[in-house]
Amino acid sequence: MSYSYNATISDESNTVKACIQNAKVSFKNTRETCSTLRGRTLQNCFEYLNNVIRKIECVPMRRYARGVGNTTQARKFSTKNFVCTKGRWPVRSAALMLRICKNIKNNALNKGLVPENLIVDMVTVNKAPIIFGRCFRAHGRVNSFNKSPCHVKMVCKSIQPRINADDEVVEVKE
């Protein structure tokens, strides 16, 4: 089954795609994790996600930040217009994104692209159908514990480094 990606793909030969459907991880945590990956190189994504799993770096919580504690690790994600102080370490979401990054790397090798030249162009997290859970209590009461899984899609572009007239490699940043 073909999946549609909401990224404009100009050159199919320099683009690598991967997706996971109905992932049983938190939608909110995964959305915040993915928002930090946009624009990074694939190697930088591997380092960052491994640091999140080892709790060396945090994932800044911007949109879904109610009830999230403050941490000094979130300060490095602050911008001129937004001071970020809240952050978490969503291990399951980071492990899922690490799986997708490994899939992207393998897809790039199959296409003949160099994984070190890949930059994350698009990461999309969509809500999947809710998994309804029930916990039957005393006196005929029922408590619900619902799960909110998600669909994750990722697109990376291969950026070729430019070479000057002096045969020096210049990094290309888009």
Backbone as JSON Lines, residues from 0, in Angstrom:
{"i":0,"aa":"M","n":[0.84,-1.18,0.0],"ca":[0.0,0.0,0.0],"c":[0.89,1.24,0.0]}
{"i":1,"aa":"S","n":[0.58,2.19,-0.86],"ca":[1.38,3.4,-0.93],"c":[0.81,4.44,0.03]}
{"i":2,"aa":"Y","n":[1.72,5.14,0.71],"ca":[1.33,6.17,1.65],"c":[1.66,7.52,1.05]}
{"i":3,"aa":"S","n":[0.82,8.5,1.33],"ca":[1.09,9.84,0.83],"c":[1.89,10.6,1.89]}
{"i":4,"aa":"Y","n":[2.85,11.36,1.42],"ca":[3.68,12.17,2.3],"c":[3.38,13.63,2.01]}
{"i":5,"aa":"N","n":[3.33,14.45,3.05],"ca":[3.0,15.85,2.84],"c":[4.26,16.7,2.68]}
{"i":6,"aa":"A","n":[5.21,16.17,1.93],"ca":[6.41,16.92,1.56],"c":[6.49,16.95,0.05]}
{"i":7,"aa":"T","n":[6.89,18.07,-0.48],"ca":[7.06,18.16,-1.93],"c":[8.4,17.54,-2.3]}
{"i":8,"aa":"I","n":[8.34,16.45,-3.03],"ca":[9.54,15.72,-3.42],"c":[9.88,16.12,-4.85]}
{"i":9,"aa":"S","n":[10.95,16.9,-4.99],"ca":[11.32,17.37,-6.32],"c":[12.14,16.34,-7.08]}
{"i":10,"aa":"D","n":[13.03,15.65,-6.38],"ca":[13.89,14.66,-7.03],"c":[13.78,13.35,-6.25]}
{"i":11,"aa":"E","n":[13.14,12.37,-6.84],"ca":[12.91,11.08,-6.17],"c":[14.21,10.32,-5.93]}
{"i":12,"aa":"S","n":[15.21,10.55,-6.76],"ca":[16.46,9.79,-6.61],"c":[17.29,10.27,-5.42]}
{"i":13,"aa":"N","n":[17.08,11.51,-4.96],"ca":[17.82,12.03,-3.82],"c":[16.99,12.05,-2.55]}
{"i":14,"aa":"T","n":[15.85,11.39,-2.54],"ca":[14.94,11.42,-1.4],"c":[14.73,10.02,-0.86]}
{"i":15,"aa":"V","n":[14.72,9.92,0.47],"ca":[14.5,8.63,1.13],"c":[13.32,8.79,2.08]}
{"i":16,"aa":"K","n":[12.41,7.79,2.07],"ca":[11.2,7.87,2.89],"c":[11.1,6.64,3.78]}
{"i":17,"aa":"A","n":[10.41,6.81,4.92],"ca":[10.11,5.69,5.81],"c":[8.89,6.07,6.64]}
{"i":18,"aa":"C","n":[8.13,5.05,7.04],"ca":[6.96,5.32,7.88],"c":[6.67,4.12,8.77]}
{"i":19,"aa":"I","n":[6.0,4.4,9.87],"ca":[5.5,3.36,10.77],"c":[4.05,3.71,11.06]}
{"i":20,"aa":"Q","n":[3.17,2.74,10.87],"ca":[1.75,2.95,11.1],"c":[1.34,2.29,12.42]}
{"i":21,"aa":"N","n":[0.4,2.9,13.12],"ca":[-0.18,2.38,14.36],"c":[0.88,2.03,15.4]}
{"i":22,"aa":"A","n":[1.82,2.93,15.6],"ca":[2.86,2.72,16.61],"c":[2.26,2.92,17.99]}
{"i":23,"aa":"K","n":[2.51,1.97,18.88],"ca":[1.91,2.03,20.22],"c":[2.79,2.84,21.17]}
{"i":24,"aa":"V","n":[2.97,4.1,20.81],"ca":[3.66,5.06,21.66],"c":[2.78,6.29,21.78]}
{"i":25,"aa":"S","n":[3.06,7.12,22.76],"ca":[2.25,8.3,23.01],"c":[2.34,9.28,21.84]}
{"i":26,"aa":"F","n":[1.2,9.74,21.39],"ca":[1.17,10.7,20.28],"c":[1.84,12.01,20.68]}
{"i":27,"aa":"K","n":[1.53,12.5,21.86],"ca":[2.04,13.81,22.28],"c":[3.56,13.79,22.45]}
{"i":28,"aa":"N","n":[4.08,12.75,23.09],"ca":[5.53,12.66,23.27],"c":[6.24,12.49,21.94]}
{"i":29,"aa":"T","n":[5.65,11.71,21.04],"ca":[6.27,11.47,19.74],"c":[6.25,12.74,18.9]}
{"i":30,"aa":"R","n":[5.19,13.51,19.0],"ca":[5.11,14.78,18.25],"c":[6.2,15.74,18.71]}
{"i":31,"aa":"E","n":[6.41,15.83,20.01],"ca":[7.45,16.72,20.53],"c":[8.85,16.21,20.17]}
{"i":32,"aa":"T","n":[9.03,14.89,20.18],"ca":[10.33,14.32,19.81],"c":[10.64,14.6,18.34]}
{"i":33,"aa":"C","n":[9.63,14.45,17.48],"ca":[9.84,14.65,16.04],"c":[10.09,16.11,15.7]}
{"i":34,"aa":"S","n":[9.51,17.02,16.46],"ca":[9.69,18.44,16.13],"c":[11.13,18.89,16.35]}
{"i":35,"aa":"T","n":[11.88,18.17,17.2],"ca":[13.29,18.54,17.4],"c":[14.19,17.95,16.32]}
{"i":36,"aa":"L","n":[13.69,17.0,15.53],"ca":[14.53,16.34,14.53],"c":[14.55,17.05,13.18]}
{"i":37,"aa":"R","n":[13.6,17.93,12.92],"ca":[13.52,18.58,11.61],"c":[14.76,19.44,11.36]}
{"i":38,"aa":"G","n":[15.35,19.27,10.19],"ca":[16.51,20.06,9.82],"c":[17.84,19.49,10.26]}
{"i":39,"aa":"R","n":[17.84,18.43,11.03],"ca":[19.09,17.82,11.49],"c":[19.61,16.84,10.44]}
{"i":40,"aa":"T","n":[20.9,16.56,10.52],"ca":[21.45,15.49,9.7],"c":[21.06,14.16,10.33]}
{"i":41,"aa":"L","n":[21.13,13.1,9.55],"ca":[20.74,11.79,10.06],"c":[21.69,11.34,11.17]}
{"i":42,"aa":"Q","n":[22.97,11.63,11.02],"ca":[23.93,11.25,12.06],"c":[23.66,12.02,13.35]}
{"i":43,"aa":"N","n":[23.29,13.29,13.23],"ca":[22.94,14.09,14.4],"c":[21.68,13.55,15.07]}
{"i":44,"aa":"C","n":[20.73,13.04,14.29],"ca":[19.52,12.44,14.85],"c":[19.86,11.21,15.67]}
{"i":45,"aa":"F","n":[20.76,10.36,15.15],"ca":[21.18,9.17,15.9],"c":[21.79,9.56,17.24]}
{"i":46,"aa":"E","n":[22.68,10.55,17.24],"ca":[23.34,10.98,18.47],"c":[22.34,11.55,19.46]}
{"i":47,"aa":"Y","n":[21.44,12.42,18.96],"ca":[20.46,13.06,19.84],"c":[19.51,12.04,20.46]}
{"i":48,"aa":"L","n":[18.99,11.11,19.65],"ca":[18.04,10.13,20.18],"c":[18.7,9.18,21.16]}
{"i":49,"aa":"N","n":[19.95,8.8,20.92],"ca":[20.66,7.98,21.89],"c":[20.9,8.74,23.19]}
{"i":50,"aa":"N","n":[21.16,10.05,23.1],"ca":[21.31,10.86,24.3],"c":[20.0,11.0,25.06]}
{"i":51,"aa":"V","n":[18.88,11.06,24.35],"ca":[17.57,11.12,25.02],"c":[17.31,9.81,25.76]}
{"i":52,"aa":"I","n":[17.64,8.69,25.14],"ca":[17.42,7.39,25.8],"c":[18.3,7.27,27.04]}
{"i":53,"aa":"R","n":[19.54,7.79,26.96],"ca":[20.45,7.75,28.11],"c":[20.22,8.91,29.08]}
{"i":54,"aa":"K","n":[19.25,9.79,28.78],"ca":[18.86,10.94,29.6],"c":[19.98,11.96,29.75]}
{"i":55,"aa":"I","n":[20.77,12.12,28.69],"ca":[21.81,13.14,28.66],"c":[21.24,14.44,28.1]}
{"i":56,"aa":"E","n":[20.36,14.33,27.09],"ca":[19.67,15.49,26.53],"c":[18.17,15.26,26.67]}
{"i":57,"aa":"C","n":[17.41,16.35,26.8],"ca":[15.96,16.2,26.95],"c":[15.27,16.58,25.64]}
{"i":58,"aa":"V","n":[13.99,16.24,25.59],"ca":[13.13,16.66,24.49],"c":[12.33,17.85,25.01]}
{"i":59,"aa":"P","n":[12.44,19.02,24.37],"ca":[11.69,20.18,24.87],"c":[10.2,20.0,24.6]}
{"i":60,"aa":"M","n":[9.41,20.28,25.61],"ca":[7.96,20.19,25.48],"c":[7.42,21.6,25.24]}
{"i":61,"aa":"R","n":[6.89,21.81,24.06],"ca":[6.4,23.13,23.71],"c":[4.87,23.18,23.67]}
{"i":62,"aa":"R","n":[4.26,22.34,22.85],"ca":[2.81,22.39,22.71],"c":[2.11,21.64,23.84]}
{"i":63,"aa":"Y","n":[2.55,20.43,24.12],"ca":[1.9,19.61,25.15],"c":[2.74,19.67,26.42]}
{"i":64,"aa":"A","n":[2.76,20.84,27.05],"ca":[3.67,21.08,28.17],"c":[2.97,21.23,29.51]}
{"i":65,"aa":"R","n":[1.66,21.01,29.57],"ca":[0.97,21.17,30.85],"c":[1.33,20.03,31.78]}
{"i":66,"aa":"G","n":[1.79,20.39,32.98],"ca":[2.16,19.39,33.97],"c":[3.56,18.84,33.81]}
{"i":67,"aa":"V","n":[4.32,19.37,32.86],"ca":[5.68,18.9,32.63],"c":[6.62,19.72,33.5]}
{"i":68,"aa":"G","n":[7.58,19.06,34.11],"ca":[8.52,19.74,34.99],"c":[9.58,20.51,34.22]}
{"i":69,"aa":"N","n":[10.21,21.44,34.92],"ca":[11.29,22.23,34.33],"c":[12.6,21.47,34.41]}
{"i":70,"aa":"T","n":[13.45,21.68,33.44],"ca":[14.79,21.11,33.45],"c":[15.74,22.07,32.76]}
{"i":71,"aa":"T","n":[16.97,22.12,33.25],"ca":[17.94,23.03,32.65],"c":[18.39,22.56,31.29]}
{"i":72,"aa":"Q","n":[18.2,21.28,30.98],"ca":[18.58,20.76,29.66],"c":[17.74,21.37,28.55]}
{"i":73,"aa":"A","n":[16.55,21.85,28.87],"ca":[15.66,22.41,27.85],"c":[16.05,23.83,27.46]}
{"i":74,"aa":"R","n":[16.94,24.46,28.21],"ca":[17.33,25.84,27.93],"c":[18.01,26.0,26.57]}
{"i":75,"aa":"K","n":[18.71,24.97,26.1],"ca":[19.42,25.12,24.83],"c":[18.49,25.14,23.62]}
{"i":76,"aa":"F","n":[17.2,24.82,23.82],"ca":[16.22,24.87,22.74],"c":[15.46,26.2,22.72]}
{"i":77,"aa":"S","n":[15.84,27.14,23.59],"ca":[15.17,28.44,23.63],"c":[15.54,29.26,22.41]}
{"i":78,"aa":"T","n":[14.58,30.05,21.97],"ca":[14.81,30.96,20.85],"c":[14.62,32.39,21.34]}
{"i":79,"aa":"K","n":[14.72,33.33,20.42],"ca":[14.56,34.73,20.79],"c":[13.13,35.01,21.25]}
{"i":80,"aa":"N","n":[12.16,34.34,20.63],"ca":[10.76,34.61,20.93],"c":[10.16,33.66,21.94]}
{"i":81,"aa":"F","n":[10.83,32.54,22.23],"ca":[10.23,31.53,23.1],"c":[11.3,30.97,24.02]}
{"i":82,"aa":"V","n":[11.09,31.13,25.32],"ca":[12.01,30.58,26.31],"c":[11.5,29.2,26.69]}
{"i":83,"aa":"C","n":[12.3,28.19,26.41],"ca":[11.9,26.81,26.7],"c":[12.54,26.37,28.01]}
{"i":84,"aa":"T","n":[11.71,25.95,28.96],"ca":[12.22,25.47,30.24],"c":[11.72,24.07,30.57]}
{"i":85,"aa":"K","n":[10.71,23.61,29.86],"ca":[10.1,22.32,30.19],"c":[10.63,21.24,29.25]}
{"i":86,"aa":"G","n":[10.9,20.09,29.8],"ca":[11.41,19.0,28.98],"c":[11.23,17.66,29.65]}
{"i":87,"aa":"R","n":[11.25,16.62,28.83],"ca":[11.13,15.24,29.31],"c":[12.08,14.36,28.53]}
{"i":88,"aa":"W","n":[12.11,13.08,28.91],"ca":[12.94,12.09,28.26],"c":[12.07,10.92,27.82]}
{"i":89,"aa":"P","n":[11.29,11.07,26.74],"ca":[10.39,9.99,26.3],"c":[11.17,8.87,25.62]}
{"i":90,"aa":"V","n":[11.47,7.83,26.39],"ca":[12.35,6.76,25.92],"c":[11.68,5.96,24.8]}
{"i":91,"aa":"R","n":[10.41,5.64,24.94],"ca":[9.74,4.82,23.92],"c":[9.61,5.58,22.6]}
{"i":92,"aa":"S","n":[9.31,6.87,22.67],"ca":[9.22,7.67,21.44],"c":[10.59,7.82,20.79]}
{"i":93,"aa":"A","n":[11.62,7.99,21.6],"ca":[12.97,8.11,21.05],"c":[13.41,6.79,20.41]}
{"i":94,"aa":"A","n":[13.04,5.67,21.03],"ca":[13.4,4.36,20.46],"c":[12.66,4.15,19.13]}
{"i":95,"aa":"L","n":[11.41,4.59,19.05],"ca":[10.66,4.48,17.79],"c":[11.32,5.33,16.7]}
{"i":96,"aa":"M","n":[11.7,6.55,17.03],"ca":[12.33,7.41,16.03],"c":[13.71,6.89,15.64]}
{"i":97,"aa":"L","n":[14.39,6.23,16.57],"ca":[15.67,5.6,16.25],"c":[15.46,4.47,15.24]}
{"i":98,"aa":"R","n":[14.36,3.73,15.4],"ca":[14.02,2.67,14.45],"c":[13.76,3.23,13.06]}
{"i":99,"aa":"I","n":[13.04,4.35,13.0],"ca":[12.75,4.98,11.71],"c":[14.03,5.51,11.07]}
{"i":100,"aa":"C","n":[14.92,6.07,11.88],"ca":[16.19,6.58,11.35],"c":[17.05,5.45,10.8]}
{"i":101,"aa":"K","n":[17.04,4.3,11.47],"ca":[17.78,3.14,10.95],"c":[17.17,2.66,9.64]}
{"i":102,"aa":"N","n":[15.84,2.71,9.56],"ca":[15.15,2.33,8.33],"c":[15.51,3.29,7.2]}
{"i":103,"aa":"I","n":[15.57,4.59,7.5],"ca":[15.97,5.59,6.5],"c":[17.39,5.32,6.03]}
{"i":104,"aa":"K","n":[18.28,4.99,6.96],"ca":[19.68,4.72,6.61],"c":[19.78,3.51,5.68]}
{"i":105,"aa":"N","n":[19.03,2.44,6.0],"ca":[19.05,1.25,5.15],"c":[18.44,1.52,3.78]}
{"i":106,"aa":"N","n":[17.36,2.31,3.74],"ca":[16.76,2.67,2.46],"c":[17.72,3.5,1.61]}
{"i":107,"aa":"A","n":[18.49,4.37,2.27],"ca":[19.47,5.18,1.53],"c":[20.57,4.31,0.95]}
{"i":108,"aa":"L","n":[21.02,3.33,1.72],"ca":[22.06,2.43,1.22],"c":[21.54,1.61,0.04]}
{"i":109,"aa":"N","n":[20.26,1.2,0.1],"ca":[19.67,0.46,-1.01],"c":[19.55,1.32,-2.27]}
{"i":110,"aa":"K","n":[19.34,2.63,-2.09],"ca":[19.24,3.53,-3.24],"c":[20.6,3.96,-3.75]}
{"i":111,"aa":"G","n":[21.65,3.66,-3.0],"ca":[22.98,4.07,-3.41],"c":[23.37,5.45,-2.93]}
{"i":112,"aa":"L","n":[22.66,5.98,-1.93],"ca":[22.97,7.29,-1.38],"c":[23.89,7.15,-0.17]}
{"i":113,"aa":"V","n":[24.59,8.21,0.15],"ca":[25.47,8.22,1.32],"c":[24.66,8.71,2.52]}
{"i":114,"aa":"P","n":[24.52,7.9,3.59],"ca":[23.7,8.3,4.74],"c":[24.21,9.54,5.47]}
{"i":115,"aa":"E","n":[25.52,9.83,5.37],"ca":[26.06,11.0,6.05],"c":[25.59,12.31,5.42]}
{"i":116,"aa":"N","n":[25.12,12.26,4.18],"ca":[24.67,13.47,3.49],"c":[23.17,13.7,3.63]}
{"i":117,"aa":"L","n":[22.46,12.88,4.39],"ca":[21.01,13.0,4.51],"c":[20.63,14.04,5.56]}
{"i":118,"aa":"I","n":[19.65,14.86,5.22],"ca":[19.1,15.85,6.14],"c":[17.6,15.59,6.25]}
{"i":119,"aa":"V","n":[17.07,15.64,7.48],"ca":[15.65,15.4,7.7],"c":[14.86,16.57,7.13]}
{"i":120,"aa":"D","n":[14.05,16.27,6.13],"ca":[13.26,17.3,5.46],"c":[11.88,17.41,6.08]}
{"i":121,"aa":"M","n":[11.26,16.28,6.38],"ca":[9.9,16.3,6.88],"c":[9.68,15.14,7.85]}
{"i":122,"aa":"V","n":[9.09,15.45,8.99],"ca":[8.64,14.42,9.93],"c":[7.21,14.77,10.29]}
{"i":123,"aa":"T","n":[6.31,13.83,10.11],"ca":[4.9,14.05,10.4],"c":[4.42,13.0,11.38]}
{"i":124,"aa":"V","n":[3.67,13.44,12.38],"ca":[3.06,12.53,13.34],"c":[1.56,12.77,13.3]}
{"i":125,"aa":"N","n":[0.82,11.72,13.0],"ca":[-0.64,11.8,12.95],"c":[-1.23,10.85,13.97]}
{"i":126,"aa":"K","n":[-2.43,11.18,14.45],"ca":[-3.09,10.31,15.41],"c":[-3.64,9.07,14.72]}
{"i":127,"aa":"A","n":[-3.46,7.93,15.37],"ca":[-4.02,6.66,14.9],"c":[-5.32,6.41,15.67]}
{"i":128,"aa":"P","n":[-6.11,5.42,15.26],"ca":[-7.34,5.12,16.02],"c":[-7.04,4.77,17.47]}
{"i":129,"aa":"I","n":[-7.88,5.27,18.36],"ca":[-7.69,5.08,19.8],"c":[-7.9,3.62,20.16]}
{"i":130,"aa":"I","n":[-7.03,3.12,21.04],"ca":[-7.19,1.78,21.59],"c":[-7.92,1.93,22.92]}
{"i":131,"aa":"F","n":[-9.13,1.41,22.97],"ca":[-9.95,1.57,24.17],"c":[-9.63,0.47,25.16]}
{"i":132,"aa":"G","n":[-9.39,0.84,26.4],"ca":[-9.15,-0.13,27.46],"c":[-10.14,0.09,28.59]}
{"i":133,"aa":"R","n":[-10.5,-0.98,29.26],"ca":[-11.47,-0.9,30.36],"c":[-10.9,-1.6,31.59]}
{"i":134,"aa":"C","n":[-11.15,-1.0,32.74],"ca":[-10.76,-1.59,34.01],"c":[-12.03,-1.68,34.86]}
{"i":135,"aa":"F","n":[-12.46,-2.89,35.13],"ca":[-13.71,-3.1,35.85],"c":[-13.45,-3.0,37.35]}
{"i":136,"aa":"R","n":[-14.23,-2.14,38.01],"ca":[-14.02,-1.83,39.42],"c":[-15.16,-2.41,40.26]}
{"i":137,"aa":"A","n":[-15.08,-2.18,41.52],"ca":[-16.11,-2.68,42.43],"c":[-17.41,-1.89,42.25]}
{"i":138,"aa":"H","n":[-18.5,-2.5,42.66],"ca":[-19.83,-1.89,42.65],"c":[-20.29,-1.52,41.25]}
{"i":139,"aa":"G","n":[-19.86,-2.25,40.23],"ca":[-20.33,-2.05,38.88],"c":[-19.74,-0.87,38.14]}
{"i":140,"aa":"R","n":[-18.7,-0.28,38.67],"ca":[-18.08,0.87,38.0],"c":[-17.05,0.39,36.98]}
{"i":141,"aa":"V","n":[-16.83,1.21,35.98],"ca":[-15.83,0.9,34.95],"c":[-14.97,2.14,34.74]}
{"i":142,"aa":"N","n":[-13.67,1.97,34.83],"ca":[-12.74,3.05,34.5],"c":[-12.11,2.75,33.15]}
{"i":143,"aa":"S","n":[-11.89,3.78,32.38],"ca":[-11.28,3.58,31.07],"c":[-9.82,4.0,31.12]}
{"i":144,"aa":"F","n":[-8.99,3.28,30.41],"ca":[-7.62,3.73,30.18],"c":[-7.37,3.54,28.69]}
{"i":145,"aa":"N","n":[-7.48,4.64,27.98],"ca":[-7.35,4.62,26.53],"c":[-5.91,4.91,26.12]}
{"i":146,"aa":"K","n":[-5.49,4.34,25.02],"ca":[-4.17,4.59,24.46],"c":[-4.34,5.43,23.2]}
{"i":147,"aa":"S","n":[-3.39,6.32,22.95],"ca":[-3.44,7.15,21.75],"c":[-2.2,6.88,20.89]}
{"i":148,"aa":"P","n":[-2.24,5.84,20.04],"ca":[-1.1,5.55,19.17],"c":[-0.98,6.57,18.04]}
{"i":149,"aa":"C","n":[0.03,6.4,17.21],"ca":[0.26,7.4,16.17],"c":[0.88,6.77,14.92]}
{"i":150,"aa":"H","n":[0.76,7.51,13.82],"ca":[1.44,7.18,12.57],"c":[2.6,8.17,12.42]}
{"i":151,"aa":"V","n":[3.76,7.68,12.04],"ca":[4.93,8.55,11.87],"c":[5.48,8.37,10.46]}
{"i":152,"aa":"K","n":[5.71,9.49,9.77],"ca":[6.3,9.47,8.43],"c":[7.5,10.4,8.42]}
{"i":153,"aa":"M","n":[8.54,9.96,7.73],"ca":[9.79,10.74,7.71],"c":[10.35,10.76,6.29]}
{"i":154,"aa":"V","n":[10.81,11.93,5.85],"ca":[11.42,12.09,4.54],"c":[12.76,12.8,4.74]}
{"i":155,"aa":"C","n":[13.8,12.25,4.12],"ca":[15.14,12.85,4.18],"c":[15.62,13.14,2.76]}
{"i":156,"aa":"K","n":[16.35,14.25,2.63],"ca":[16.94,14.62,1.35],"c":[18.45,14.44,1.42]}
{"i":157,"aa":"S","n":[19.02,14.09,0.3],"ca":[20.47,13.98,0.21],"c":[21.02,15.3,-0.3]}
{"i":158,"aa":"I","n":[21.85,15.92,0.5],"ca":[22.47,17.19,0.14],"c":[23.92,16.91,-0.22]}
{"i":159,"aa":"Q","n":[24.29,17.22,-1.45],"ca":[25.66,17.0,-1.89],"c":[26.51,18.2,-1.49]}
{"i":160,"aa":"P","n":[27.65,17.98,-0.84],"ca":[28.51,19.11,-0.48],"c":[29.14,19.73,-1.72]}
{"i":161,"aa":"R","n":[29.2,21.06,-1.73],"ca":[29.81,21.78,-2.85],"c":[31.32,21.8,-2.7]}
{"i":162,"aa":"I","n":[32.02,21.85,-3.81],"ca":[33.47,21.9,-3.79],"c":[33.91,23.21,-4.42]}
{"i":163,"aa":"N","n":[34.76,23.96,-3.7],"ca":[35.28,25.23,-4.2],"c":[36.33,24.99,-5.28]}
{"i":164,"aa":"A","n":[36.81,26.09,-5.86],"ca":[37.87,26.0,-6.86],"c":[39.18,25.53,-6.23]}
{"i":165,"aa":"D","n":[39.32,25.74,-4.91],"ca":[40.53,25.32,-4.2],"c":[40.43,23.88,-3.72]}
{"i":166,"aa":"D","n":[39.46,23.13,-4.2],"ca":[39.21,21.73,-3.82],"c":[38.92,21.59,-2.33]}
{"i":167,"aa":"E","n":[38.25,22.58,-1.74],"ca":[37.83,22.48,-0.35],"c":[36.34,22.17,-0.33]}
{"i":168,"aa":"V","n":[35.97,21.27,0.54],"ca":[34.56,20.89,0.66],"c":[33.87,21.9,1.56]}
{"i":169,"aa":"V","n":[32.76,22.44,1.08],"ca":[31.98,23.42,1.82],"c":[30.66,22.77,2.19]}
{"i":170,"aa":"E","n":[30.28,22.87,3.46],"ca":[29.01,22.31,3.91],"c":[27.86,23.13,3.36]}
{"i":171,"aa":"V","n":[26.83,22.46,2.91],"ca":[25.64,23.12,2.38],"c":[24.56,23.05,3.43]}
{"i":172,"aa":"K","n":[24.02,24.21,3.81],"ca":[22.95,24.26,4.79],"c":[21.73,24.87,4.13]}
{"i":173,"aa":"E","n":[20.62,24.17,4.24],"ca":[19.39,24.7,3.65],"c":[18.4,24.97,4.74]}
